[in-house]
């Protein structure tokens, strides 16, 4: 494995690589993995870095450390049988809700509506936040399980790998519903926006406005299934509407500034470079998140350009609470529809843990702004 210059994040790189070796069988269940000294030599890392990476694997339930013998890989059955506490026996009707983040652009109304719907059914909701950290997500889920919650609704972190904590719950048929994102290939219910359909609807509006081409600005789609759906919808929309692609910019995943109303300045810089490198400005720019649309606005303004005049622009979501109304034309995720579907699914699973899993896609709502 190639190490990275930033020592601060090296333990995460090592963790990801060791996790991959466990998942693909290079370290089989029951096998003793190399010692800390051997791993430190293999990865050219300090023992402190190795210890941090191993601690993340242990927290995920992937390994167990036996005093005097070493570190061994657990199999999924061991994890479920030995490490997962007994759930759902609380006298209180309590449902856990773990969110990556919420903002007025997306999340607040969904959260409020979920709480109201479940309260009417006699359930109290305990809310926790992961703030985009999969380690924090694991910590908060385990804290909720220790409260003997009856079920769990979770907005998983943007990440390129699955949470083993969630996987354990799925395997023991614990009532779990994902919102906003899905885990492809796993038997778990999820309620998501139809991201592909939302972007296709924007492309149709772009064509109707007279544009003949459009550029895409998105975040690395490997970090979230929803982003992959939106990028897929962009190219499908171009083909269906006879528009040309004017280019694509893929930004790195966000690790901070998840809820700030200020633009992400790393994105402003990258988007500015993207615009500068174009010989001719595109007719339109499609942004897969509101954070991108906000950064595009600033990058354009710095160059004396105006959205809706020098080129058209649209995105997914915007801040609906602004007193001036929507500025960027966008598709807004139907937070009330998502909340209602998620509440229905979790209540169904609480009645019957063996109920069929549901994959629900909720249509987004078009909001006219000033940029098309």
C-alpha positions in Angstrom: 0.0 0.0 0.0 1.3 3.5 -0.8 1.4 5.7 2.2 0.2 9.3 2.1 2.2 12.4 3.1 -0.4 13.6 5.6 0.4 11.7 8.8 -2.8 12.9 10.4 -4.9 10.7 8.2 -2.5 7.8 7.7 -4.2 5.6 10.3 -7.4 5.9 8.2 -5.6 4.8 5.1 -4.2 1.8 7.0 -7.6 1.0 8.4 -9.2 1.0 5.0 -6.4 -1.2 3.5 -6.6 -3.7 6.4 -10.4 -3.7 6.2 -10.2 -4.5 2.4 -7.8 -7.4 3.1 -10.4 -8.8 5.6 -13.4 -8.3 3.3 -11.7 -10.0 0.3 -10.4 -12.9 2.3 -6.7 -12.2 2.4 -7.1 -12.3 6.2 -9.6 -15.1 6.7 -12.0 -15.5 9.7 -10.1 -16.9 12.6 -6.7 -16.0 11.1 -4.1 -14.2 13.2 -3.1 -11.0 11.5 0.5 -9.7 11.6 1.8 -8.2 14.8 1.9 -4.5 15.4 5.7 -4.5 14.8 5.2 -6.4 11.5 2.5 -4.1 10.4 4.5 -1.0 11.3 7.4 -2.3 9.2 5.1 -3.3 6.3 3.4 0.1 6.2 6.3 2.2 7.2 4.2 3.7 10.0 4.5 4.2 13.7 3.0 1.7 16.2 0.7 4.5 17.4 -0.7 4.8 13.9 -1.1 1.0 13.7 -2.8 0.9 17.1 -5.3 3.5 15.9 -6.1 1.6 12.7 -6.6 -1.6 14.7 -8.8 0.1 17.2 -11.2 1.2 14.3 -11.3 -2.4 13.1 -12.0 -3.6 16.6 -14.8 -1.0 17.0 -16.3 -2.3 13.7 -16.3 -5.9 15.1 -13.9 -7.2 12.5 -11.1 -8.3 14.8 -10.5 -9.4 18.4 -7.3 -9.0 20.4 -6.4 -11.9 22.6 -3.9 -11.2 25.4 -0.6 -13.0 24.8 -1.8 -14.5 21.5 -2.3 -11.7 19.1 -5.1 -10.2 16.9 -7.5 -12.4 15.1 -10.2 -11.9 12.4 -13.8 -12.4 13.5 -16.4 -13.8 11.2 -19.8 -12.2 10.9 -21.5 -14.9 13.0 -19.1 -14.3 15.8 -19.8 -10.6 15.7 -23.5 -11.0 15.9 -23.4 -13.7 18.5 -20.7 -12.3 20.8 -20.7 -8.5 20.4 -24.2 -7.4 19.6 -26.3 -6.6 22.7 -29.9 -7.7 23.0 -32.1 -5.1 21.5 -35.8 -4.2 21.5 -36.7 -5.3 25.0 -37.1 -1.8 26.4 -40.4 -0.9 28.2 -40.1 2.4 26.4 -41.0 2.8 22.8 -37.8 4.3 21.6 -36.5 4.7 18.1 -33.0 5.9 17.3 -32.4 8.5 14.6 -28.8 8.9 13.4 -28.2 11.7 10.9 -25.0 12.7 9.1 -26.1 16.4 9.4 -29.2 18.5 8.9 -29.6 22.0 7.4 -32.4 24.2 6.2 -31.5 23.1 2.7 -32.2 19.5 3.6 -32.8 17.5 6.7 -34.5 19.8 9.2 -38.0 19.4 7.9 -37.5 15.7 7.4 -36.3 15.3 11.0 -39.2 17.4 12.5 -41.8 15.5 10.5 -40.4 12.1 11.4 -40.6 13.0 15.1 -44.2 14.1 14.8 -45.3 11.1 12.8 -43.7 8.6 15.2 -44.9 10.5 18.3 -48.5 10.0 17.1 -47.8 6.3 17.0 -46.5 6.3 20.6 -42.8 6.3 19.9 -40.2 8.7 21.2 -37.2 9.5 19.0 -33.6 9.8 20.2 -31.5 11.8 17.8 -27.8 11.5 17.3 -25.4 13.0 14.7 -22.3 11.5 13.0 -21.1 14.8 11.4 -19.8 12.8 8.5 -17.5 10.5 10.5 -18.0 6.8 10.2 -16.3 6.3 13.5 -18.7 8.7 15.2 -21.6 7.0 13.4 -20.5 3.7 14.9 -20.2 5.2 18.4 -23.6 6.8 18.2 -25.4 3.7 16.9 -23.8 1.6 19.7 -24.9 4.3 22.3 -28.5 4.0 21.0 -28.4 0.2 21.1 -27.3 0.4 24.8 -30.6 2.3 25.4 -32.5 -0.8 24.0 -34.0 1.1 21.1 -36.8 -0.7 19.2 -35.6 0.3 15.8 -33.2 2.6 13.9 -33.5 5.2 11.2 -30.2 6.3 9.8 -28.7 8.7 7.2 -25.4 6.9 6.6 -22.2 8.8 6.2 -20.9 9.6 2.8 -18.2 7.0 2.4 -16.8 4.4 0.1 -17.3 1.5 2.5 -20.2 0.2 4.5 -20.5 0.4 8.3 -20.0 -3.0 9.8 -22.2 -2.0 12.7 -25.2 -1.4 10.4 -24.4 -4.7 8.6 -24.5 -6.6 11.9 -28.0 -5.2 12.6 -29.2 -6.1 9.1 -28.0 -9.7 9.5 -29.9 -10.2 12.7 -33.1 -8.6 11.2 -33.1 -5.6 13.5 -35.5 -3.0 12.3 -33.3 -0.6 10.3 -34.3 2.0 7.6 -31.8 4.1 5.7 -32.8 7.6 4.5 -31.1 9.7 1.8 -28.6 6.9 0.9 -28.7 3.2 0.2 -26.3 0.3 0.6 -26.3 -1.4 -2.8 -26.4 -5.2 -2.6 -27.5 -5.4 1.1 -31.0 -6.4 2.2 -32.0 -3.3 4.0 -34.9 -0.9 3.5 -34.1 2.5 2.3 -36.0 5.7 1.4 -34.2 8.0 -1.0 -34.9 10.8 -3.4 -35.1 9.8 -7.1 -31.9 11.6 -7.8 -31.6 10.4 -11.4 -35.1 11.5 -12.2 -34.5 14.9 -10.4 -31.5 15.7 -12.6 -33.3 14.5 -15.7 -36.1 17.0 -14.9 -33.6 19.8 -14.6 -32.1 18.9 -18.0 -35.5 19.1 -19.6 -35.9 22.6 -18.1 -32.5 23.5 -19.5 -33.5 22.4 -22.9 -36.7 24.3 -22.7 -34.8 27.5 -21.8 -32.9 27.3 -25.1 -29.6 25.8 -24.0 -27.8 23.3 -26.3 -25.1 22.0 -23.8 -24.5 21.6 -20.1 -21.6 20.9 -17.7 -21.8 18.8 -14.6 -20.2 19.6 -11.2 -20.5 16.9 -8.7 -18.8 15.3 -5.7 -16.9 12.1 -6.0 -19.8 9.6 -6.6 -18.0 6.8 -4.9 -18.7 8.5 -1.6 -22.4 8.1 -1.8 -24.9 6.2 -3.9 -27.2 9.3 -4.2 -24.4 11.2 -6.0 -23.9 8.4 -8.4 -27.6 8.4 -9.2 -27.6 12.1 -9.9 -24.5 11.9 -12.2 -26.2 9.0 -14.1 -29.3 11.2 -14.5 -27.3 14.0 -16.0 -25.9 11.9 -18.8 -29.2 10.1 -19.4 -31.0 13.5 -19.5 -28.5 14.9 -22.0 -29.1 11.9 -24.3 -32.9 12.1 -24.0 -33.0 15.8 -24.7 -30.3 16.1 -27.4 -27.9 18.2 -25.4 -24.1 18.1 -25.6 -21.9 17.7 -22.6 -19.8 20.8 -21.9 -17.5 19.1 -19.4 -17.4 17.6 -15.9 -15.8 18.5 -12.7 -15.6 16.0 -9.8 -14.9 17.5 -6.4 -13.6 15.6 -3.4 -16.0 14.6 -0.7 -16.8 17.1 2.0 -15.2 16.4 5.4 -16.1 19.7 7.0 -18.5 22.6 6.7 -21.4 20.2 6.5 -24.0 22.6 7.8 -22.5 26.1 7.4 -24.2 28.7 5.2 -20.8 29.8 4.1 -19.5 28.4 0.8 -16.8 25.7 0.9 -13.8 27.7 -0.3 -11.9 24.7 -1.5 -14.8 24.1 -3.9 -14.9 27.8 -4.9 -11.2 27.5 -5.9 -11.7 24.3 -7.9 -14.8 25.5 -9.6 -13.1 28.8 -10.5 -10.2 26.9 -12.1 -12.8 24.8 -14.0 -14.4 27.9 -15.4 -11.1 29.5 -16.3 -9.9 26.5 -18.3 -13.0 26.6 -20.5 -12.5 28.3 -23.9 -16.2 29.0 -24.0 -18.6 29.1 -21.1 -21.2 26.4 -21.1 -24.9 27.2 -21.7 -25.7 25.7 -18.4 -24.1 24.2 -15.3 -25.8 21.4 -13.3 -24.7 21.0 -9.6 -25.6 17.8 -7.8 -25.7 19.5 -4.3 -26.6 22.9 -3.0 -23.1 23.3 -1.5 -21.8 23.1 -5.0 -24.3 25.6 -6.4 -23.4 28.0 -3.6 -19.6 27.7 -4.4 -20.4 28.1 -8.1 -22.2 31.4 -7.4 -19.1 32.8 -5.5 -16.6 31.5 -8.1 -18.7 33.1 -10.9 -19.1 36.4 -9.0 -15.3 36.6 -8.5 -14.9 36.5 -12.2 -17.6 39.1 -12.9 -20.1 36.5 -14.1 -23.7 36.2 -13.1 -25.7 32.9 -12.8 -28.7 33.1 -15.1 -27.1 35.8 -17.3 -23.7 34.6 -18.4 -24.7 31.0 -18.1 -27.7 29.1 -16.7 -27.3 27.1 -13.4 -29.4 24.7 -11.3 -28.8 22.2 -8.5 -30.4 19.8 -6.1 -31.8 21.6 -3.0 -31.4 25.2 -1.9 -32.1 27.1 1.3 -35.9 27.5 1.3 -35.9 29.8 4.4 -34.3 32.8 2.7 -36.5 35.8 2.8 -35.7 36.5 -0.9 -37.1 33.1 -1.9 -35.3 30.6 -4.1 -32.4 32.1 -6.1 -31.0 29.0 -7.8 -33.5 27.0 -9.8 -33.5 23.6 -8.3 -35.2 20.3 -7.5 -36.0 20.2 -3.8 -36.0 16.8 -2.1 -39.5 16.1 -0.7 -38.6 15.9 3.0 -42.2 15.3 4.1 -42.6 12.5 1.6 -39.3 10.9 2.7 -40.3 11.2 6.4 -43.7 9.7 5.8 -42.3 6.7 3.8 -39.5 6.1 6.4 -42.0 6.2 9.3 -44.3 3.7 7.4 -41.4 1.3 6.8 -39.9 1.4 10.3 -43.4 0.9 11.8 -43.9 -2.1 9.5 -40.6 -3.6 10.5 -41.4 -3.1 14.2 -44.5 -5.2 13.7 -42.7 -7.9 11.7 -38.9 -8.1 11.5 -39.2 -10.6 8.6 -41.2 -8.1 6.5 -39.9 -7.7 3.0 -37.3 -5.0 2.6 -38.5 -1.9 0.6 -36.5 0.4 -1.7 -38.5 3.6 -2.0 -37.6 6.5 -4.3 -39.4 9.7 -3.6 -39.8 12.2 -6.5 -38.2 15.6 -6.0 -40.1 18.9 -6.4 -39.2 21.6 -9.0 -38.6 25.1 -7.6 -38.3 28.0 -10.0 -35.4 30.4 -9.3 -33.7 33.1 -11.2 -30.9 31.1 -12.9 -32.5 29.3 -15.8 
